[in-house]
Amino acid sequence: MEQTTLAVTDMSRTECEQTVTEALEALDGVASARADREADEVRVEHDESRIDRASLAGTIEDAGYTVEA
């Protein structure tokens, strides 16, 4: 398993963390996700042969949040 950390700076409430976490954990190949609005980051444990960083970032953006480069 690979662990990827993404900078997401526009999560302002607990509900934002929950939305991002649920969106990521619904993906095939994601073992776990943890969003932390205070740290402005999301940590994802995933199978890199099934899902890559770009797909993780796209899922977060589809949920309505911005992933910093």
Biopython code that builds the backbone (N, CA, C, O; Angstrom):
import numpy as np
from Bio.PDB.StructureBuilder import StructureBuilder

atoms = [
    (1, "MET", "N", (0.832, -1.192, 0.000)),
    (1, "MET", "CA", (0.000, 0.000, 0.000)),
    (1, "MET", "C", (0.871, 1.249, 0.000)),
    (1, "MET", "O", (1.917, 1.307, 0.647)),
    (2, "GLU", "N", (0.422, 2.213, -0.721)),
    (2, "GLU", "CA", (1.077, 3.518, -0.819)),
    (2, "GLU", "C", (0.312, 4.499, 0.064)),
    (2, "GLU", "O", (-0.911, 4.411, 0.172)),
    (3, "GLN", "N", (1.023, 5.434, 0.696)),
    (3, "GLN", "CA", (0.354, 6.500, 1.431)),
    (3, "GLN", "C", (0.633, 7.811, 0.702)),
    (3, "GLN", "O", (1.786, 8.174, 0.469)),
    (4, "THR", "N", (-0.433, 8.506, 0.351)),
    (4, "THR", "CA", (-0.331, 9.770, -0.364)),
    (4, "THR", "C", (-0.951, 10.864, 0.485)),
    (4, "THR", "O", (-2.032, 10.681, 1.045)),
    (5, "THR", "N", (-0.274, 11.999, 0.585)),
    (5, "THR", "CA", (-0.801, 13.150, 1.307)),
    (5, "THR", "C", (-1.051, 14.263, 0.305)),
    (5, "THR", "O", (-0.169, 14.628, -0.472)),
    (6, "LEU", "N", (-2.259, 14.794, 0.333)),
    (6, "LEU", "CA", (-2.657, 15.868, -0.577)),
    (6, "LEU", "C", (-3.016, 17.108, 0.235)),
    (6, "LEU", "O", (-3.665, 17.003, 1.276)),
    (7, "ALA", "N", (-2.599, 18.274, -0.234)),
    (7, "ALA", "CA", (-2.937, 19.538, 0.417)),
    (7, "ALA", "C", (-4.309, 20.001, -0.073)),
    (7, "ALA", "O", (-4.513, 20.229, -1.266)),
    (8, "VAL", "N", (-5.235, 20.134, 0.860)),
    (8, "VAL", "CA", (-6.590, 20.588, 0.553)),
    (8, "VAL", "C", (-6.896, 21.704, 1.541)),
    (8, "VAL", "O", (-7.114, 21.448, 2.725)),
    (9, "THR", "N", (-6.912, 22.936, 1.058)),
    (9, "THR", "CA", (-6.967, 24.082, 1.966)),
    (9, "THR", "C", (-8.350, 24.675, 2.182)),
    (9, "THR", "O", (-8.494, 25.610, 2.969)),
    (10, "ASP", "N", (-9.368, 24.159, 1.506)),
    (10, "ASP", "CA", (-10.678, 24.800, 1.648)),
    (10, "ASP", "C", (-11.708, 23.948, 2.388)),
    (10, "ASP", "O", (-12.906, 24.081, 2.141)),
    (11, "MET", "N", (-11.263, 23.085, 3.284)),
    (11, "MET", "CA", (-12.179, 22.355, 4.159)),
    (11, "MET", "C", (-12.353, 23.198, 5.421)),
    (11, "MET", "O", (-11.381, 23.443, 6.134)),
    (12, "SER", "N", (-13.563, 23.638, 5.703)),
    (12, "SER", "CA", (-13.761, 24.547, 6.830)),
    (12, "SER", "C", (-14.542, 23.947, 7.992)),
    (12, "SER", "O", (-14.547, 24.506, 9.089)),
    (13, "ARG", "N", (-15.208, 22.805, 7.760)),
    (13, "ARG", "CA", (-16.035, 22.218, 8.808)),
    (13, "ARG", "C", (-15.797, 20.707, 8.889)),
    (13, "ARG", "O", (-15.200, 20.106, 7.996)),
    (14, "THR", "N", (-16.272, 20.122, 9.966)),
    (14, "THR", "CA", (-16.192, 18.668, 10.126)),
    (14, "THR", "C", (-16.896, 17.964, 8.979)),
    (14, "THR", "O", (-16.451, 16.907, 8.531)),
    (15, "GLU", "N", (-17.983, 18.536, 8.506)),
    (15, "GLU", "CA", (-18.728, 17.954, 7.400)),
    (15, "GLU", "C", (-17.884, 17.888, 6.122)),
    (15, "GLU", "O", (-18.042, 16.973, 5.314)),
    (16, "CYS", "N", (-17.004, 18.847, 5.951)),
    (16, "CYS", "CA", (-16.099, 18.849, 4.788)),
    (16, "CYS", "C", (-15.156, 17.655, 4.862)),
    (16, "CYS", "O", (-14.938, 16.958, 3.871)),
    (17, "GLU", "N", (-14.609, 17.430, 6.035)),
    (17, "GLU", "CA", (-13.719, 16.276, 6.226)),
    (17, "GLU", "C", (-14.462, 14.980, 5.913)),
    (17, "GLU", "O", (-13.931, 14.095, 5.242)),
    (18, "GLN", "N", (-15.683, 14.880, 6.401)),
    (18, "GLN", "CA", (-16.481, 13.674, 6.188)),
    (18, "GLN", "C", (-16.794, 13.468, 4.707)),
    (18, "GLN", "O", (-16.716, 12.344, 4.211)),
    (19, "THR", "N", (-17.140, 14.522, 4.006)),
    (19, "THR", "CA", (-17.443, 14.432, 2.581)),
    (19, "THR", "C", (-16.245, 13.921, 1.792)),
    (19, "THR", "O", (-16.381, 13.026, 0.958)),
    (20, "VAL", "N", (-15.075, 14.489, 2.056)),
    (20, "VAL", "CA", (-13.857, 14.086, 1.348)),
    (20, "VAL", "C", (-13.491, 12.644, 1.684)),
    (20, "VAL", "O", (-13.171, 11.859, 0.792)),
    (21, "THR", "N", (-13.536, 12.299, 2.951)),
    (21, "THR", "CA", (-13.209, 10.937, 3.379)),
    (21, "THR", "C", (-14.126, 9.911, 2.731)),
    (21, "THR", "O", (-13.657, 8.897, 2.215)),
    (22, "GLU", "N", (-15.423, 10.167, 2.752)),
    (22, "GLU", "CA", (-16.375, 9.222, 2.168)),
    (22, "GLU", "C", (-16.198, 9.084, 0.662)),
    (22, "GLU", "O", (-16.305, 7.982, 0.124)),
    (23, "ALA", "N", (-15.929, 10.183, -0.018)),
    (23, "ALA", "CA", (-15.722, 10.130, -1.469)),
    (23, "ALA", "C", (-14.509, 9.273, -1.813)),
    (23, "ALA", "O", (-14.551, 8.472, -2.748)),
    (24, "LEU", "N", (-13.433, 9.444, -1.057)),
    (24, "LEU", "CA", (-12.214, 8.680, -1.329)),
    (24, "LEU", "C", (-12.368, 7.208, -0.965)),
    (24, "LEU", "O", (-11.939, 6.331, -1.715)),
    (25, "GLU", "N", (-12.976, 6.939, 0.179)),
    (25, "GLU", "CA", (-13.117, 5.550, 0.619)),
    (25, "GLU", "C", (-14.073, 4.744, -0.254)),
    (25, "GLU", "O", (-14.086, 3.515, -0.187)),
    (26, "ALA", "N", (-14.867, 5.420, -1.065)),
    (26, "ALA", "CA", (-15.762, 4.734, -1.994)),
    (26, "ALA", "C", (-15.023, 4.240, -3.240)),
    (26, "ALA", "O", (-15.570, 3.455, -4.014)),
    (27, "LEU", "N", (-13.787, 4.696, -3.437)),
    (27, "LEU", "CA", (-13.016, 4.325, -4.617)),
    (27, "LEU", "C", (-12.409, 2.940, -4.481)),
    (27, "LEU", "O", (-11.932, 2.561, -3.412)),
    (28, "ASP", "N", (-12.431, 2.195, -5.568)),
    (28, "ASP", "CA", (-11.785, 0.902, -5.620)),
    (28, "ASP", "C", (-10.274, 1.107, -5.521)),
    (28, "ASP", "O", (-9.697, 1.863, -6.304)),
    (29, "GLY", "N", (-9.643, 0.450, -4.580)),
    (29, "GLY", "CA", (-8.206, 0.579, -4.407)),
    (29, "GLY", "C", (-7.804, 1.448, -3.239)),
    (29, "GLY", "O", (-6.625, 1.506, -2.893)),
    (30, "VAL", "N", (-8.774, 2.139, -2.611)),
    (30, "VAL", "CA", (-8.474, 2.963, -1.442)),
    (30, "VAL", "C", (-8.782, 2.157, -0.184)),
    (30, "VAL", "O", (-9.906, 1.695, 0.015)),
    (31, "ALA", "N", (-7.762, 1.997, 0.663)),
    (31, "ALA", "CA", (-7.930, 1.252, 1.919)),
    (31, "ALA", "C", (-8.480, 2.163, 3.020)),
    (31, "ALA", "O", (-9.336, 1.756, 3.805)),
    (32, "SER", "N", (-7.977, 3.401, 3.066)),
    (32, "SER", "CA", (-8.453, 4.344, 4.074)),
    (32, "SER", "C", (-8.114, 5.765, 3.647)),
    (32, "SER", "O", (-7.212, 6.007, 2.844)),
    (33, "ALA", "N", (-8.874, 6.696, 4.218)),
    (33, "ALA", "CA", (-8.627, 8.115, 3.966)),
    (33, "ALA", "C", (-8.898, 8.877, 5.250)),
    (33, "ALA", "O", (-9.794, 8.527, 6.018)),
    (34, "ARG", "N", (-8.117, 9.920, 5.474)),
    (34, "ARG", "CA", (-8.311, 10.759, 6.655)),
    (34, "ARG", "C", (-8.101, 12.207, 6.252)),
    (34, "ARG", "O", (-7.008, 12.605, 5.849)),
    (35, "ALA", "N", (-9.161, 12.981, 6.366)),
    (35, "ALA", "CA", (-9.086, 14.405, 6.068)),
    (35, "ALA", "C", (-8.910, 15.174, 7.374)),
    (35, "ALA", "O", (-9.549, 14.859, 8.378)),
    (36, "ASP", "N", (-8.045, 16.177, 7.354)),
    (36, "ASP", "CA", (-7.771, 16.991, 8.541)),
    (36, "ASP", "C", (-7.799, 18.460, 8.128)),
    (36, "ASP", "O", (-6.845, 18.975, 7.545)),
    (37, "ARG", "N", (-8.895, 19.113, 8.437)),
    (37, "ARG", "CA", (-9.055, 20.512, 8.004)),
    (37, "ARG", "C", (-8.071, 21.449, 8.705)),
    (37, "ARG", "O", (-7.661, 22.455, 8.127)),
    (38, "GLU", "N", (-7.691, 21.131, 9.937)),
    (38, "GLU", "CA", (-6.761, 21.986, 10.662)),
    (38, "GLU", "C", (-5.352, 21.905, 10.077)),
    (38, "GLU", "O", (-4.612, 22.889, 10.106)),
    (39, "ALA", "N", (-4.983, 20.754, 9.555)),
    (39, "ALA", "CA", (-3.672, 20.584, 8.925)),
    (39, "ALA", "C", (-3.720, 20.878, 7.429)),
    (39, "ALA", "O", (-2.682, 20.887, 6.767)),
    (40, "ASP", "N", (-4.918, 21.119, 6.889)),
    (40, "ASP", "CA", (-5.106, 21.375, 5.453)),
    (40, "ASP", "C", (-4.559, 20.229, 4.604)),
    (40, "ASP", "O", (-3.880, 20.452, 3.601)),
    (41, "GLU", "N", (-4.870, 18.988, 5.026)),
    (41, "GLU", "CA", (-4.380, 17.857, 4.258)),
    (41, "GLU", "C", (-5.324, 16.662, 4.330)),
    (41, "GLU", "O", (-6.168, 16.543, 5.218)),
    (42, "VAL", "N", (-5.137, 15.789, 3.354)),
    (42, "VAL", "CA", (-5.851, 14.521, 3.302)),
    (42, "VAL", "C", (-4.809, 13.433, 3.097)),
    (42, "VAL", "O", (-3.981, 13.524, 2.191)),
    (43, "ARG", "N", (-4.848, 12.407, 3.934)),
    (43, "ARG", "CA", (-3.925, 11.276, 3.808)),
    (43, "ARG", "C", (-4.718, 10.071, 3.336)),
    (43, "ARG", "O", (-5.764, 9.737, 3.891)),
    (44, "VAL", "N", (-4.203, 9.430, 2.306)),
    (44, "VAL", "CA", (-4.901, 8.306, 1.695)),
    (44, "VAL", "C", (-3.967, 7.110, 1.601)),
    (44, "VAL", "O", (-2.851, 7.222, 1.093)),
    (45, "GLU", "N", (-4.423, 5.975, 2.089)),
    (45, "GLU", "CA", (-3.693, 4.734, 1.912)),
    (45, "GLU", "C", (-4.381, 3.995, 0.775)),
    (45, "GLU", "O", (-5.580, 3.720, 0.833)),
    (46, "HIS", "N", (-3.601, 3.673, -0.271)),
    (46, "HIS", "CA", (-4.218, 3.108, -1.466)),
    (46, "HIS", "C", (-3.262, 2.170, -2.191)),
    (46, "HIS", "O", (-2.051, 2.184, -1.970)),
    (47, "ASP", "N", (-3.846, 1.358, -3.063)),
    (47, "ASP", "CA", (-3.080, 0.453, -3.920)),
    (47, "ASP", "C", (-2.727, 1.244, -5.173)),
    (47, "ASP", "O", (-3.592, 1.514, -6.006)),
    (48, "GLU", "N", (-1.457, 1.613, -5.305)),
    (48, "GLU", "CA", (-1.045, 2.480, -6.419)),
    (48, "GLU", "C", (-1.193, 1.815, -7.782)),
    (48, "GLU", "O", (-1.181, 2.503, -8.803)),
    (49, "SER", "N", (-1.333, 0.492, -7.820)),
    (49, "SER", "CA", (-1.543, -0.175, -9.105)),
    (49, "SER", "C", (-3.004, -0.072, -9.548)),
    (49, "SER", "O", (-3.331, -0.371, -10.696)),
    (50, "ARG", "N", (-3.885, 0.355, -8.627)),
    (50, "ARG", "CA", (-5.311, 0.464, -8.954)),
    (50, "ARG", "C", (-5.809, 1.902, -9.025)),
    (50, "ARG", "O", (-6.766, 2.203, -9.738)),
    (51, "ILE", "N", (-5.148, 2.792, -8.276)),
    (51, "ILE", "CA", (-5.573, 4.193, -8.293)),
    (51, "ILE", "C", (-4.358, 5.082, -8.020)),
    (51, "ILE", "O", (-3.565, 4.814, -7.117)),
    (52, "ASP", "N", (-4.230, 6.140, -8.817)),
    (52, "ASP", "CA", (-3.059, 7.008, -8.691)),
    (52, "ASP", "C", (-3.413, 8.345, -8.050)),
    (52, "ASP", "O", (-4.578, 8.641, -7.781)),
    (53, "ARG", "N", (-2.378, 9.140, -7.814)),
    (53, "ARG", "CA", (-2.530, 10.442, -7.157)),
    (53, "ARG", "C", (-3.492, 11.359, -7.924)),
    (53, "ARG", "O", (-4.309, 12.051, -7.317)),
    (54, "ALA", "N", (-3.394, 11.360, -9.244)),
    (54, "ALA", "CA", (-4.258, 12.229, -10.052)),
    (54, "ALA", "C", (-5.731, 11.853, -9.873)),
    (54, "ALA", "O", (-6.590, 12.733, -9.813)),
    (55, "SER", "N", (-6.023, 10.573, -9.788)),
    (55, "SER", "CA", (-7.405, 10.132, -9.586)),
    (55, "SER", "C", (-7.907, 10.508, -8.199)),
    (55, "SER", "O", (-9.069, 10.878, -8.033)),
    (56, "LEU", "N", (-7.031, 10.413, -7.206)),
    (56, "LEU", "CA", (-7.400, 10.827, -5.848)),
    (56, "LEU", "C", (-7.719, 12.320, -5.828)),
    (56, "LEU", "O", (-8.728, 12.742, -5.263)),
    (57, "ALA", "N", (-6.851, 13.111, -6.449)),
    (57, "ALA", "CA", (-7.061, 14.560, -6.500)),
    (57, "ALA", "C", (-8.344, 14.892, -7.252)),
    (57, "ALA", "O", (-9.092, 15.776, -6.836)),
    (58, "GLY", "N", (-8.607, 14.194, -8.352)),
    (58, "GLY", "CA", (-9.823, 14.435, -9.121)),
    (58, "GLY", "C", (-11.077, 14.134, -8.324)),
    (58, "GLY", "O", (-12.080, 14.836, -8.454)),
    (59, "THR", "N", (-11.030, 13.104, -7.506)),
    (59, "THR", "CA", (-12.179, 12.757, -6.670)),
    (59, "THR", "C", (-12.444, 13.842, -5.633)),
    (59, "THR", "O", (-13.594, 14.200, -5.379)),
    (60, "ILE", "N", (-11.382, 14.358, -5.039)),
    (60, "ILE", "CA", (-11.538, 15.449, -4.065)),
    (60, "ILE", "C", (-12.117, 16.679, -4.755)),
    (60, "ILE", "O", (-13.017, 17.324, -4.217)),
    (61, "GLU", "N", (-11.619, 17.003, -5.922)),
    (61, "GLU", "CA", (-12.118, 18.166, -6.663)),
    (61, "GLU", "C", (-13.571, 17.957, -7.091)),
    (61, "GLU", "O", (-14.365, 18.897, -7.055)),
    (62, "ASP", "N", (-13.926, 16.736, -7.496)),
    (62, "ASP", "CA", (-15.323, 16.442, -7.843)),
    (62, "ASP", "C", (-16.250, 16.603, -6.650)),
    (62, "ASP", "O", (-17.437, 16.885, -6.815)),
    (63, "ALA", "N", (-15.714, 16.424, -5.450)),
    (63, "ALA", "CA", (-16.506, 16.592, -4.224)),
    (63, "ALA", "C", (-16.647, 18.081, -3.847)),
    (63, "ALA", "O", (-17.366, 18.428, -2.910)),
    (64, "GLY", "N", (-15.948, 18.953, -4.598)),
    (64, "GLY", "CA", (-16.114, 20.386, -4.384)),
    (64, "GLY", "C", (-14.979, 21.091, -3.665)),
    (64, "GLY", "O", (-15.148, 22.216, -3.194)),
    (65, "TYR", "N", (-13.827, 20.444, -3.574)),
    (65, "TYR", "CA", (-12.699, 21.016, -2.851)),
    (65, "TYR", "C", (-11.486, 21.166, -3.757)),
    (65, "TYR", "O", (-11.401, 20.522, -4.803)),
    (66, "THR", "N", (-10.556, 22.009, -3.357)),
    (66, "THR", "CA", (-9.394, 22.317, -4.186)),
    (66, "THR", "C", (-8.163, 21.589, -3.652)),
    (66, "THR", "O", (-7.846, 21.668, -2.465)),
    (67, "VAL", "N", (-7.482, 20.888, -4.537)),
    (67, "VAL", "CA", (-6.223, 20.232, -4.192)),
    (67, "VAL", "C", (-5.097, 21.125, -4.671)),
    (67, "VAL", "O", (-5.008, 21.452, -5.855)),
    (68, "GLU", "N", (-4.233, 21.518, -3.736)),
    (68, "GLU", "CA", (-3.100, 22.370, -4.071)),
    (68, "GLU", "C", (-2.009, 21.532, -4.720)),
    (68, "GLU", "O", (-1.841, 20.356, -4.396)),
    (69, "ALA", "N", (-1.275, 22.139, -5.627)),
    (69, "ALA", "CA", (-0.187, 21.422, -6.324)),
    (69, "ALA", "C", (0.986, 21.162, -5.431)),
    (69, "ALA", "O", (1.975, 20.572, -5.867)),
]
sb = StructureBuilder()
sb.init_structure("model")
sb.init_model(0)
sb.init_chain("A")
sb.init_seg("    ")
for serial, (resi, resn, name, xyz) in enumerate(atoms, 1):
    if name == "N":
        sb.init_residue(resn, " ", resi, " ")
    sb.init_atom(name, np.array(xyz, "f"), 0.0, 1.0, " ", f" {name:<3s}", serial, name[0])
structure = sb.get_structure()
